[in-house]
Amino acid sequence: MTGRMTCGFVLACVLALAGMMLPAYAAPSDIQNVGGGNLEIGSLSDRFESLDKLGNSLTDEENVVIETRVGVLVSTNRALNNSEVSFTGEAVGGVVNAGEGYKWANISGTSNAVISVYLSDDLAKLIQNVGDYHTTGTTLKITGTYHIACPEHEGELDVHASAAEVTDNGGPVTHMVVPGRLEAALALCAVAGLFLMLYLLARRYFQRKAQT
């Protein structure tokens, strides 16, 4: 019983150490509002009302780009299906060939939601970095057509990009360990080591006593 309690304590100390050593994740900055003909799509409650007003005020010749966010698109928003949308996000996970002249890129928003974007080779060249533990990916503002079930790609949820611009090139990430956390982690390790040593000494003592 004593051995189990000691091992549990040591395991808890190790987990606490791991938690303190992990760096904080920095998400890309939130989307800025734009003016002109763009429409910002905010909460679910006002989304449909805004689109209804927009539809009643447009002529067939007008083309409005709806400003939104990756999280809204990933939620399979039917109000935006087949609409021209604009959003900002970080390229993550790599760029994959999608047939002659095209690529697939995964774009992550501020809520860590990720959407697949189908874009031309020329637009894909704008992506200089892809996000991972060691790298911040290129942040792009993408304009394109949003599909909940794309007829060209086996019903996948995606965006077909028609334009893109770089807002941040990204680059290497340096993970800094906060000095206070490092000291606390070392102290926990020392305490865990002390308890382990005491446990081993006590077990040896009682084993010898039992043999006599």
Rosetta constraint file for C-alpha pairs under 8 A:
AtomPair CA 1 CA 5 HARMONIC 6.37 0.50
AtomPair CA 2 CA 6 HARMONIC 6.21 0.50
AtomPair CA 3 CA 7 HARMONIC 6.13 0.50
AtomPair CA 3 CA 199 HARMONIC 7.29 0.50
AtomPair CA 4 CA 8 HARMONIC 6.04 0.50
AtomPair CA 5 CA 9 HARMONIC 6.21 0.50
AtomPair CA 6 CA 10 HARMONIC 6.24 0.50
AtomPair CA 6 CA 195 HARMONIC 7.18 0.50
AtomPair CA 6 CA 196 HARMONIC 6.82 0.50
AtomPair CA 6 CA 199 HARMONIC 7.16 0.50
AtomPair CA 7 CA 11 HARMONIC 6.12 0.50
AtomPair CA 7 CA 196 HARMONIC 7.93 0.50
AtomPair CA 8 CA 12 HARMONIC 6.18 0.50
AtomPair CA 9 CA 13 HARMONIC 6.30 0.50
AtomPair CA 9 CA 192 HARMONIC 7.30 0.50
AtomPair CA 10 CA 14 HARMONIC 6.30 0.50
AtomPair CA 10 CA 192 HARMONIC 5.40 0.50
AtomPair CA 10 CA 193 HARMONIC 7.88 0.50
AtomPair CA 10 CA 196 HARMONIC 7.46 0.50
AtomPair CA 11 CA 15 HARMONIC 6.27 0.50
AtomPair CA 12 CA 16 HARMONIC 6.18 0.50
AtomPair CA 13 CA 17 HARMONIC 6.15 0.50
AtomPair CA 13 CA 188 HARMONIC 6.11 0.50
AtomPair CA 13 CA 189 HARMONIC 6.76 0.50
AtomPair CA 13 CA 192 HARMONIC 6.49 0.50
AtomPair CA 14 CA 18 HARMONIC 6.27 0.50
AtomPair CA 14 CA 189 HARMONIC 7.41 0.50
AtomPair CA 15 CA 19 HARMONIC 6.23 0.50
AtomPair CA 16 CA 20 HARMONIC 6.30 0.50
AtomPair CA 16 CA 185 HARMONIC 7.49 0.50
AtomPair CA 17 CA 21 HARMONIC 6.26 0.50
AtomPair CA 17 CA 185 HARMONIC 5.06 0.50
AtomPair CA 17 CA 188 HARMONIC 7.37 0.50
AtomPair CA 17 CA 189 HARMONIC 7.70 0.50
AtomPair CA 18 CA 22 HARMONIC 6.34 0.50
AtomPair CA 20 CA 181 HARMONIC 5.82 0.50
AtomPair CA 20 CA 182 HARMONIC 7.36 0.50
AtomPair CA 20 CA 185 HARMONIC 6.83 0.50
AtomPair CA 21 CA 177 HARMONIC 6.53 0.50
AtomPair CA 21 CA 181 HARMONIC 7.25 0.50
AtomPair CA 21 CA 182 HARMONIC 7.14 0.50
AtomPair CA 21 CA 185 HARMONIC 7.92 0.50
AtomPair CA 23 CA 175 HARMONIC 6.11 0.50
AtomPair CA 23 CA 176 HARMONIC 6.94 0.50
AtomPair CA 23 CA 177 HARMONIC 6.91 0.50
AtomPair CA 27 CA 110 HARMONIC 5.69 0.50
AtomPair CA 27 CA 111 HARMONIC 7.90 0.50
AtomPair CA 27 CA 112 HARMONIC 7.73 0.50
AtomPair CA 28 CA 89 HARMONIC 7.29 0.50
AtomPair CA 28 CA 90 HARMONIC 7.05 0.50
AtomPair CA 28 CA 109 HARMONIC 7.36 0.50
AtomPair CA 28 CA 110 HARMONIC 5.82 0.50
AtomPair CA 28 CA 139 HARMONIC 7.84 0.50
AtomPair CA 29 CA 110 HARMONIC 6.89 0.50
AtomPair CA 30 CA 110 HARMONIC 6.19 0.50
AtomPair CA 31 CA 69 HARMONIC 7.37 0.50
AtomPair CA 31 CA 87 HARMONIC 7.43 0.50
AtomPair CA 31 CA 88 HARMONIC 6.26 0.50
AtomPair CA 33 CA 40 HARMONIC 6.91 0.50
AtomPair CA 33 CA 67 HARMONIC 7.67 0.50
AtomPair CA 34 CA 38 HARMONIC 6.50 0.50
AtomPair CA 34 CA 39 HARMONIC 7.98 0.50
AtomPair CA 34 CA 40 HARMONIC 7.81 0.50
AtomPair CA 34 CA 67 HARMONIC 7.57 0.50
AtomPair CA 35 CA 39 HARMONIC 7.90 0.50
AtomPair CA 37 CA 64 HARMONIC 5.86 0.50
AtomPair CA 37 CA 65 HARMONIC 6.88 0.50
AtomPair CA 38 CA 64 HARMONIC 6.16 0.50
AtomPair CA 38 CA 65 HARMONIC 5.17 0.50
AtomPair CA 38 CA 66 HARMONIC 5.31 0.50
AtomPair CA 38 CA 67 HARMONIC 5.83 0.50
AtomPair CA 39 CA 64 HARMONIC 7.70 0.50
AtomPair CA 39 CA 65 HARMONIC 6.87 0.50
AtomPair CA 39 CA 66 HARMONIC 4.74 0.50
AtomPair CA 39 CA 67 HARMONIC 5.28 0.50
AtomPair CA 40 CA 66 HARMONIC 6.16 0.50
AtomPair CA 40 CA 67 HARMONIC 4.51 0.50
AtomPair CA 40 CA 68 HARMONIC 5.79 0.50
AtomPair CA 41 CA 46 HARMONIC 7.82 0.50
AtomPair CA 41 CA 47 HARMONIC 5.71 0.50
AtomPair CA 41 CA 50 HARMONIC 7.67 0.50
AtomPair CA 41 CA 66 HARMONIC 6.99 0.50
AtomPair CA 41 CA 67 HARMONIC 6.12 0.50
AtomPair CA 41 CA 68 HARMONIC 5.12 0.50
AtomPair CA 41 CA 69 HARMONIC 7.92 0.50
AtomPair CA 42 CA 46 HARMONIC 6.82 0.50
AtomPair CA 42 CA 47 HARMONIC 6.25 0.50
AtomPair CA 42 CA 68 HARMONIC 7.22 0.50
AtomPair CA 43 CA 47 HARMONIC 6.14 0.50
AtomPair CA 44 CA 48 HARMONIC 7.50 0.50
AtomPair CA 45 CA 49 HARMONIC 7.74 0.50
AtomPair CA 46 CA 50 HARMONIC 6.06 0.50
AtomPair CA 47 CA 51 HARMONIC 6.41 0.50
AtomPair CA 47 CA 79 HARMONIC 7.60 0.50
AtomPair CA 48 CA 52 HARMONIC 6.11 0.50
AtomPair CA 48 CA 79 HARMONIC 6.38 0.50
AtomPair CA 49 CA 53 HARMONIC 6.32 0.50
AtomPair CA 50 CA 54 HARMONIC 6.18 0.50
AtomPair CA 51 CA 55 HARMONIC 6.03 0.50
AtomPair CA 51 CA 79 HARMONIC 7.39 0.50
AtomPair CA 52 CA 56 HARMONIC 6.30 0.50
AtomPair CA 53 CA 57 HARMONIC 6.38 0.50
AtomPair CA 54 CA 58 HARMONIC 6.36 0.50
AtomPair CA 58 CA 62 HARMONIC 6.23 0.50
AtomPair CA 64 CA 84 HARMONIC 6.95 0.50
AtomPair CA 65 CA 83 HARMONIC 7.75 0.50
AtomPair CA 65 CA 84 HARMONIC 5.04 0.50
AtomPair CA 65 CA 85 HARMONIC 5.12 0.50
AtomPair CA 65 CA 86 HARMONIC 6.35 0.50
AtomPair CA 65 CA 143 HARMONIC 7.67 0.50
AtomPair CA 66 CA 83 HARMONIC 7.63 0.50
AtomPair CA 66 CA 84 HARMONIC 6.23 0.50
AtomPair CA 66 CA 85 HARMONIC 4.54 0.50
AtomPair CA 66 CA 86 HARMONIC 5.92 0.50
AtomPair CA 67 CA 85 HARMONIC 5.88 0.50
AtomPair CA 67 CA 86 HARMONIC 4.83 0.50
AtomPair CA 67 CA 87 HARMONIC 6.09 0.50
AtomPair CA 68 CA 72 HARMONIC 6.81 0.50
AtomPair CA 68 CA 73 HARMONIC 7.70 0.50
AtomPair CA 68 CA 85 HARMONIC 6.74 0.50
AtomPair CA 68 CA 86 HARMONIC 6.07 0.50
AtomPair CA 68 CA 87 HARMONIC 5.38 0.50
AtomPair CA 69 CA 73 HARMONIC 6.56 0.50
AtomPair CA 69 CA 86 HARMONIC 7.86 0.50
AtomPair CA 69 CA 87 HARMONIC 5.25 0.50
AtomPair CA 69 CA 88 HARMONIC 6.89 0.50
AtomPair CA 69 CA 109 HARMONIC 6.92 0.50
AtomPair CA 70 CA 74 HARMONIC 6.15 0.50
AtomPair CA 70 CA 87 HARMONIC 6.58 0.50
AtomPair CA 70 CA 88 HARMONIC 7.44 0.50
AtomPair CA 70 CA 89 HARMONIC 7.22 0.50
AtomPair CA 70 CA 107 HARMONIC 7.84 0.50
AtomPair CA 70 CA 108 HARMONIC 6.88 0.50
AtomPair CA 70 CA 109 HARMONIC 5.08 0.50
AtomPair CA 70 CA 110 HARMONIC 7.85 0.50
AtomPair CA 70 CA 113 HARMONIC 6.34 0.50
AtomPair CA 70 CA 114 HARMONIC 6.76 0.50
AtomPair CA 70 CA 115 HARMONIC 6.67 0.50
AtomPair CA 71 CA 75 HARMONIC 6.36 0.50
AtomPair CA 71 CA 109 HARMONIC 6.52 0.50
AtomPair CA 71 CA 110 HARMONIC 7.90 0.50
AtomPair CA 71 CA 111 HARMONIC 6.49 0.50
AtomPair CA 71 CA 112 HARMONIC 7.95 0.50
AtomPair CA 71 CA 113 HARMONIC 5.45 0.50
AtomPair CA 71 CA 114 HARMONIC 7.67 0.50
AtomPair CA 72 CA 76 HARMONIC 7.43 0.50
AtomPair CA 72 CA 77 HARMONIC 6.58 0.50
AtomPair CA 73 CA 77 HARMONIC 5.92 0.50
AtomPair CA 73 CA 80 HARMONIC 7.91 0.50
AtomPair CA 73 CA 115 HARMONIC 7.63 0.50
AtomPair CA 73 CA 146 HARMONIC 7.75 0.50
AtomPair CA 74 CA 113 HARMONIC 6.86 0.50
AtomPair CA 74 CA 114 HARMONIC 7.16 0.50
AtomPair CA 74 CA 115 HARMONIC 6.33 0.50
AtomPair CA 74 CA 157 HARMONIC 7.78 0.50
AtomPair CA 76 CA 148 HARMONIC 5.84 0.50
AtomPair CA 76 CA 157 HARMONIC 7.68 0.50
AtomPair CA 77 CA 81 HARMONIC 6.70 0.50
AtomPair CA 77 CA 148 HARMONIC 7.57 0.50
AtomPair CA 78 CA 148 HARMONIC 7.27 0.50
AtomPair CA 80 CA 85 HARMONIC 7.86 0.50
AtomPair CA 80 CA 146 HARMONIC 6.97 0.50
AtomPair CA 81 CA 146 HARMONIC 5.77 0.50
AtomPair CA 81 CA 147 HARMONIC 5.43 0.50
AtomPair CA 81 CA 148 HARMONIC 5.92 0.50
AtomPair CA 82 CA 145 HARMONIC 5.85 0.50
AtomPair CA 82 CA 146 HARMONIC 5.14 0.50
AtomPair CA 82 CA 147 HARMONIC 5.31 0.50
AtomPair CA 82 CA 148 HARMONIC 7.77 0.50
AtomPair CA 83 CA 145 HARMONIC 5.56 0.50
AtomPair CA 83 CA 146 HARMONIC 5.71 0.50
AtomPair CA 83 CA 147 HARMONIC 7.91 0.50
AtomPair CA 84 CA 143 HARMONIC 7.04 0.50
AtomPair CA 84 CA 144 HARMONIC 5.42 0.50
AtomPair CA 84 CA 145 HARMONIC 4.55 0.50
AtomPair CA 84 CA 146 HARMONIC 6.43 0.50
AtomPair CA 85 CA 143 HARMONIC 5.66 0.50
AtomPair CA 85 CA 144 HARMONIC 5.59 0.50
AtomPair CA 85 CA 145 HARMONIC 6.10 0.50
AtomPair CA 85 CA 146 HARMONIC 6.54 0.50
AtomPair CA 86 CA 141 HARMONIC 6.95 0.50
AtomPair CA 86 CA 142 HARMONIC 5.50 0.50
AtomPair CA 86 CA 143 HARMONIC 4.32 0.50
AtomPair CA 86 CA 144 HARMONIC 6.58 0.50
AtomPair CA 87 CA 141 HARMONIC 5.63 0.50
AtomPair CA 87 CA 142 HARMONIC 5.53 0.50
AtomPair CA 87 CA 143 HARMONIC 6.76 0.50
AtomPair CA 88 CA 109 HARMONIC 6.97 0.50
AtomPair CA 88 CA 139 HARMONIC 6.99 0.50
AtomPair CA 88 CA 140 HARMONIC 5.58 0.50
AtomPair CA 88 CA 141 HARMONIC 4.27 0.50
AtomPair CA 88 CA 142 HARMONIC 6.16 0.50
AtomPair CA 89 CA 107 HARMONIC 5.41 0.50
AtomPair CA 89 CA 108 HARMONIC 5.10 0.50
AtomPair CA 89 CA 109 HARMONIC 4.77 0.50
AtomPair CA 89 CA 110 HARMONIC 7.34 0.50
AtomPair CA 89 CA 139 HARMONIC 5.39 0.50
AtomPair CA 89 CA 140 HARMONIC 5.67 0.50
AtomPair CA 89 CA 141 HARMONIC 6.71 0.50
AtomPair CA 90 CA 107 HARMONIC 5.27 0.50
AtomPair CA 90 CA 108 HARMONIC 5.06 0.50
AtomPair CA 90 CA 109 HARMONIC 6.64 0.50
AtomPair CA 90 CA 130 HARMONIC 7.72 0.50
AtomPair CA 90 CA 131 HARMONIC 7.11 0.50
AtomPair CA 90 CA 136 HARMONIC 7.91 0.50
AtomPair CA 90 CA 137 HARMONIC 5.49 0.50
AtomPair CA 90 CA 138 HARMONIC 5.61 0.50
AtomPair CA 90 CA 139 HARMONIC 4.19 0.50
AtomPair CA 90 CA 140 HARMONIC 6.32 0.50
AtomPair CA 91 CA 105 HARMONIC 6.66 0.50
AtomPair CA 91 CA 106 HARMONIC 5.71 0.50
AtomPair CA 91 CA 107 HARMONIC 4.67 0.50
AtomPair CA 91 CA 108 HARMONIC 6.37 0.50
AtomPair CA 91 CA 127 HARMONIC 7.14 0.50
AtomPair CA 91 CA 129 HARMONIC 7.35 0.50
AtomPair CA 91 CA 130 HARMONIC 5.14 0.50
AtomPair CA 91 CA 131 HARMONIC 6.06 0.50
AtomPair CA 91 CA 137 HARMONIC 5.07 0.50
AtomPair CA 91 CA 138 HARMONIC 5.55 0.50
AtomPair CA 91 CA 139 HARMONIC 6.25 0.50
AtomPair CA 91 CA 140 HARMONIC 7.49 0.50
AtomPair CA 92 CA 105 HARMONIC 7.59 0.50
AtomPair CA 92 CA 106 HARMONIC 5.62 0.50
AtomPair CA 92 CA 107 HARMONIC 6.11 0.50
AtomPair CA 92 CA 108 HARMONIC 6.60 0.50
AtomPair CA 92 CA 130 HARMONIC 4.64 0.50
AtomPair CA 92 CA 131 HARMONIC 4.22 0.50
AtomPair CA 92 CA 132 HARMONIC 6.63 0.50
AtomPair CA 92 CA 137 HARMONIC 5.94 0.50
AtomPair CA 93 CA 106 HARMONIC 6.58 0.50
AtomPair CA 93 CA 130 HARMONIC 6.05 0.50
AtomPair CA 93 CA 131 HARMONIC 6.21 0.50
AtomPair CA 93 CA 132 HARMONIC 6.77 0.50
AtomPair CA 94 CA 105 HARMONIC 6.69 0.50
AtomPair CA 94 CA 106 HARMONIC 7.22 0.50
AtomPair CA 94 CA 130 HARMONIC 5.72 0.50
AtomPair CA 94 CA 131 HARMONIC 7.93 0.50
AtomPair CA 95 CA 103 HARMONIC 6.57 0.50
AtomPair CA 95 CA 104 HARMONIC 5.73 0.50
AtomPair CA 95 CA 105 HARMONIC 4.87 0.50
AtomPair CA 95 CA 106 HARMONIC 7.34 0.50
AtomPair CA 95 CA 124 HARMONIC 7.75 0.50
AtomPair CA 95 CA 130 HARMONIC 7.93 0.50
AtomPair CA 96 CA 103 HARMONIC 5.52 0.50
AtomPair CA 96 CA 104 HARMONIC 5.02 0.50
AtomPair CA 96 CA 105 HARMONIC 6.58 0.50
AtomPair CA 97 CA 102 HARMONIC 6.47 0.50
AtomPair CA 97 CA 103 HARMONIC 4.57 0.50
AtomPair CA 97 CA 104 HARMONIC 6.22 0.50
AtomPair CA 98 CA 102 HARMONIC 5.18 0.50
AtomPair CA 98 CA 103 HARMONIC 4.58 0.50
AtomPair CA 98 CA 104 HARMONIC 5.85 0.50
AtomPair CA 98 CA 118 HARMONIC 7.78 0.50
AtomPair CA 99 CA 103 HARMONIC 7.16 0.50
AtomPair CA 101 CA 120 HARMONIC 5.83 0.50
AtomPair CA 101 CA 121 HARMONIC 5.34 0.50
AtomPair CA 102 CA 118 HARMONIC 7.02 0.50
AtomPair CA 102 CA 119 HARMONIC 5.65 0.50
AtomPair CA 102 CA 120 HARMONIC 4.30 0.50
AtomPair CA 102 CA 121 HARMONIC 5.05 0.50
AtomPair CA 103 CA 118 HARMONIC 5.98 0.50
AtomPair CA 103 CA 119 HARMONIC 5.51 0.50
AtomPair CA 103 CA 120 HARMONIC 6.06 0.50
AtomPair CA 103 CA 121 HARMONIC 6.11 0.50
AtomPair CA 103 CA 124 HARMONIC 6.64 0.50
AtomPair CA 104 CA 116 HARMONIC 6.60 0.50
AtomPair CA 104 CA 117 HARMONIC 5.69 0.50
AtomPair CA 104 CA 118 HARMONIC 4.89 0.50
AtomPair CA 104 CA 119 HARMONIC 6.43 0.50
AtomPair CA 105 CA 116 HARMONIC 5.82 0.50
AtomPair CA 105 CA 117 HARMONIC 5.23 0.50
AtomPair CA 105 CA 118 HARMONIC 6.68 0.50
AtomPair CA 105 CA 119 HARMONIC 7.61 0.50
AtomPair CA 105 CA 124 HARMONIC 7.77 0.50
AtomPair CA 106 CA 114 HARMONIC 6.23 0.50
AtomPair CA 106 CA 115 HARMONIC 5.69 0.50
AtomPair CA 106 CA 116 HARMONIC 4.71 0.50
AtomPair CA 106 CA 117 HARMONIC 6.17 0.50
AtomPair CA 107 CA 114 HARMONIC 5.37 0.50
AtomPair CA 107 CA 115 HARMONIC 5.42 0.50
AtomPair CA 107 CA 116 HARMONIC 6.39 0.50
AtomPair CA 107 CA 117 HARMONIC 6.96 0.50
AtomPair CA 108 CA 112 HARMONIC 5.61 0.50
AtomPair CA 108 CA 113 HARMONIC 5.54 0.50
AtomPair CA 108 CA 114 HARMONIC 4.28 0.50
AtomPair CA 108 CA 115 HARMONIC 6.62 0.50
AtomPair CA 109 CA 113 HARMONIC 5.50 0.50
AtomPair CA 109 CA 114 HARMONIC 6.41 0.50
AtomPair CA 115 CA 157 HARMONIC 7.70 0.50
AtomPair CA 115 CA 158 HARMONIC 6.42 0.50
AtomPair CA 115 CA 159 HARMONIC 7.72 0.50
AtomPair CA 116 CA 157 HARMONIC 7.36 0.50
AtomPair CA 116 CA 158 HARMONIC 5.12 0.50
AtomPair CA 116 CA 159 HARMONIC 6.57 0.50
AtomPair CA 117 CA 158 HARMONIC 5.72 0.50
AtomPair CA 117 CA 159 HARMONIC 4.85 0.50
AtomPair CA 117 CA 160 HARMONIC 5.94 0.50
AtomPair CA 117 CA 161 HARMONIC 6.51 0.50
AtomPair CA 118 CA 158 HARMONIC 7.15 0.50
AtomPair CA 118 CA 159 HARMONIC 6.10 0.50
AtomPair CA 118 CA 160 HARMONIC 4.79 0.50
AtomPair CA 118 CA 161 HARMONIC 5.97 0.50
AtomPair CA 119 CA 123 HARMONIC 6.20 0.50
AtomPair CA 119 CA 124 HARMONIC 6.44 0.50
AtomPair CA 119 CA 160 HARMONIC 6.16 0.50
AtomPair CA 119 CA 161 HARMONIC 5.10 0.50
AtomPair CA 119 CA 162 HARMONIC 7.26 0.50
AtomPair CA 120 CA 124 HARMONIC 6.16 0.50
AtomPair CA 120 CA 161 HARMONIC 7.79 0.50
AtomPair CA 121 CA 125 HARMONIC 6.29 0.50
AtomPair CA 122 CA 126 HARMONIC 7.42 0.50
AtomPair CA 123 CA 127 HARMONIC 7.85 0.50
AtomPair CA 123 CA 163 HARMONIC 7.25 0.50
AtomPair CA 123 CA 164 HARMONIC 6.48 0.50
AtomPair CA 126 CA 165 HARMONIC 7.61 0.50
AtomPair CA 126 CA 166 HARMONIC 6.83 0.50
AtomPair CA 127 CA 137 HARMONIC 7.82 0.50
AtomPair CA 127 CA 138 HARMONIC 5.58 0.50
AtomPair CA 127 CA 169 HARMONIC 7.58 0.50
AtomPair CA 128 CA 137 HARMONIC 7.62 0.50
AtomPair CA 128 CA 138 HARMONIC 6.12 0.50
AtomPair CA 128 CA 169 HARMONIC 6.53 0.50
AtomPair CA 128 CA 170 HARMONIC 7.70 0.50
AtomPair CA 129 CA 135 HARMONIC 7.24 0.50
AtomPair CA 129 CA 136 HARMONIC 6.92 0.50
AtomPair CA 129 CA 137 HARMONIC 4.62 0.50
AtomPair CA 129 CA 138 HARMONIC 5.20 0.50
AtomPair CA 129 CA 169 HARMONIC 7.00 0.50
AtomPair CA 129 CA 170 HARMONIC 6.14 0.50
AtomPair CA 129 CA 171 HARMONIC 6.29 0.50
AtomPair CA 130 CA 135 HARMONIC 6.87 0.50
AtomPair CA 130 CA 136 HARMONIC 6.59 0.50
AtomPair CA 130 CA 137 HARMONIC 3.92 0.50
AtomPair CA 130 CA 138 HARMONIC 6.23 0.50
AtomPair CA 131 CA 135 HARMONIC 5.17 0.50
AtomPair CA 131 CA 136 HARMONIC 4.59 0.50
AtomPair CA 131 CA 137 HARMONIC 3.83 0.50
AtomPair CA 131 CA 138 HARMONIC 7.50 0.50
AtomPair CA 132 CA 136 HARMONIC 6.62 0.50
AtomPair CA 132 CA 137 HARMONIC 7.43 0.50
AtomPair CA 133 CA 173 HARMONIC 7.67 0.50
AtomPair CA 134 CA 172 HARMONIC 5.92 0.50
AtomPair CA 134 CA 173 HARMONIC 5.18 0.50
AtomPair CA 134 CA 174 HARMONIC 7.29 0.50
AtomPair CA 135 CA 170 HARMONIC 7.31 0.50
AtomPair CA 135 CA 171 HARMONIC 5.46 0.50
AtomPair CA 135 CA 172 HARMONIC 4.40 0.50
AtomPair CA 135 CA 173 HARMONIC 5.07 0.50
AtomPair CA 136 CA 170 HARMONIC 4.81 0.50
AtomPair CA 136 CA 171 HARMONIC 5.17 0.50
AtomPair CA 136 CA 172 HARMONIC 6.21 0.50
AtomPair CA 136 CA 173 HARMONIC 6.33 0.50
AtomPair CA 137 CA 169 HARMONIC 7.09 0.50
AtomPair CA 137 CA 170 HARMONIC 4.92 0.50
AtomPair CA 137 CA 171 HARMONIC 6.60 0.50
AtomPair CA 138 CA 166 HARMONIC 7.11 0.50
AtomPair CA 138 CA 167 HARMONIC 7.82 0.50
AtomPair CA 138 CA 168 HARMONIC 5.70 0.50
AtomPair CA 138 CA 169 HARMONIC 4.44 0.50
AtomPair CA 138 CA 170 HARMONIC 4.63 0.50
AtomPair CA 138 CA 171 HARMONIC 7.64 0.50
AtomPair CA 139 CA 166 HARMONIC 6.00 0.50
AtomPair CA 139 CA 167 HARMONIC 5.57 0.50
AtomPair CA 139 CA 168 HARMONIC 4.93 0.50
AtomPair CA 139 CA 169 HARMONIC 6.31 0.50
AtomPair CA 139 CA 170 HARMONIC 6.86 0.50
AtomPair CA 140 CA 164 HARMONIC 6.36 0.50
AtomPair CA 140 CA 165 HARMONIC 5.54 0.50
AtomPair CA 140 CA 166 HARMONIC 4.58 0.50
AtomPair CA 140 CA 167 HARMONIC 5.59 0.50
AtomPair CA 140 CA 168 HARMONIC 7.11 0.50
AtomPair CA 141 CA 164 HARMONIC 5.55 0.50
AtomPair CA 141 CA 165 HARMONIC 5.32 0.50
AtomPair CA 141 CA 166 HARMONIC 6.40 0.50
AtomPair CA 141 CA 167 HARMONIC 6.74 0.50
AtomPair CA 142 CA 161 HARMONIC 6.46 0.50
AtomPair CA 142 CA 162 HARMONIC 7.82 0.50
AtomPair CA 142 CA 163 HARMONIC 5.97 0.50
AtomPair CA 142 CA 164 HARMONIC 4.43 0.50
AtomPair CA 142 CA 165 HARMONIC 6.70 0.50
AtomPair CA 143 CA 161 HARMONIC 5.62 0.50
AtomPair CA 143 CA 162 HARMONIC 5.83 0.50
AtomPair CA 143 CA 163 HARMONIC 5.15 0.50
AtomPair CA 143 CA 164 HARMONIC 6.13 0.50
AtomPair CA 144 CA 159 HARMONIC 5.99 0.50
AtomPair CA 144 CA 160 HARMONIC 5.17 0.50
AtomPair CA 144 CA 161 HARMONIC 3.99 0.50
AtomPair CA 144 CA 162 HARMONIC 4.89 0.50
AtomPair CA 144 CA 163 HARMONIC 6.70 0.50
AtomPair CA 145 CA 159 HARMONIC 5.37 0.50
AtomPair CA 145 CA 160 HARMONIC 5.14 0.50
AtomPair CA 145 CA 161 HARMONIC 6.54 0.50
AtomPair CA 145 CA 162 HARMONIC 7.67 0.50
AtomPair CA 146 CA 157 HARMONIC 7.90 0.50
AtomPair CA 146 CA 158 HARMONIC 6.15 0.50
AtomPair CA 146 CA 159 HARMONIC 4.49 0.50
AtomPair CA 146 CA 160 HARMONIC 6.66 0.50
AtomPair CA 147 CA 156 HARMONIC 7.79 0.50
AtomPair CA 147 CA 157 HARMONIC 5.63 0.50
AtomPair CA 147 CA 158 HARMONIC 5.43 0.50
AtomPair CA 147 CA 159 HARMONIC 6.03 0.50
AtomPair CA 148 CA 155 HARMONIC 7.52 0.50
AtomPair CA 148 CA 156 HARMONIC 6.89 0.50
AtomPair CA 148 CA 157 HARMONIC 4.51 0.50
AtomPair CA 148 CA 158 HARMONIC 6.69 0.50
AtomPair CA 149 CA 154 HARMONIC 7.58 0.50
AtomPair CA 149 CA 155 HARMONIC 3.99 0.50
AtomPair CA 149 CA 156 HARMONIC 5.03 0.50
AtomPair CA 149 CA 157 HARMONIC 5.17 0.50
AtomPair CA 149 CA 158 HARMONIC 7.64 0.50
AtomPair CA 150 CA 154 HARMONIC 6.51 0.50
AtomPair CA 150 CA 155 HARMONIC 4.55 0.50
AtomPair CA 150 CA 156 HARMONIC 5.26 0.50
AtomPair CA 150 CA 157 HARMONIC 6.10 0.50
AtomPair CA 150 CA 158 HARMONIC 6.68 0.50
AtomPair CA 151 CA 155 HARMONIC 5.59 0.50
AtomPair CA 151 CA 156 HARMONIC 7.98 0.50
AtomPair CA 177 CA 181 HARMONIC 7.26 0.50
AtomPair CA 177 CA 182 HARMONIC 6.77 0.50
AtomPair CA 178 CA 182 HARMONIC 6.36 0.50
AtomPair CA 179 CA 183 HARMONIC 6.28 0.50
AtomPair CA 180 CA 184 HARMONIC 6.23 0.50
AtomPair CA 181 CA 185 HARMONIC 6.03 0.50
AtomPair CA 182 CA 186 HARMONIC 6.21 0.50
AtomPair CA 183 CA 187 HARMONIC 6.18 0.50
AtomPair CA 184 CA 188 HARMONIC 6.22 0.50
AtomPair CA 185 CA 189 HARMONIC 6.25 0.50
AtomPair CA 186 CA 190 HARMONIC 6.21 0.50
AtomPair CA 187 CA 191 HARMONIC 6.26 0.50
AtomPair CA 188 CA 192 HARMONIC 6.04 0.50
AtomPair CA 189 CA 193 HARMONIC 6.02 0.50
AtomPair CA 190 CA 194 HARMONIC 6.16 0.50
AtomPair CA 191 CA 195 HARMONIC 6.28 0.50
AtomPair CA 192 CA 196 HARMONIC 6.18 0.50
AtomPair CA 193 CA 197 HARMONIC 6.15 0.50
AtomPair CA 194 CA 198 HARMONIC 6.21 0.50
AtomPair CA 195 CA 199 HARMONIC 6.09 0.50
AtomPair CA 196 CA 200 HARMONIC 6.27 0.50
AtomPair CA 197 CA 201 HARMONIC 6.21 0.50
AtomPair CA 198 CA 202 HARMONIC 6.04 0.50
AtomPair CA 199 CA 203 HARMONIC 6.10 0.50
AtomPair CA 200 CA 204 HARMONIC 6.20 0.50
AtomPair CA 201 CA 205 HARMONIC 6.15 0.50
AtomPair CA 202 CA 206 HARMONIC 6.25 0.50
AtomPair CA 203 CA 207 HARMONIC 6.12 0.50
AtomPair CA 204 CA 208 HARMONIC 6.22 0.50
AtomPair CA 205 CA 209 HARMONIC 6.18 0.50
AtomPair CA 206 CA 210 HARMONIC 6.02 0.50
AtomPair CA 207 CA 211 HARMONIC 6.44 0.50
AtomPair CA 208 CA 212 HARMONIC 6.55 0.50
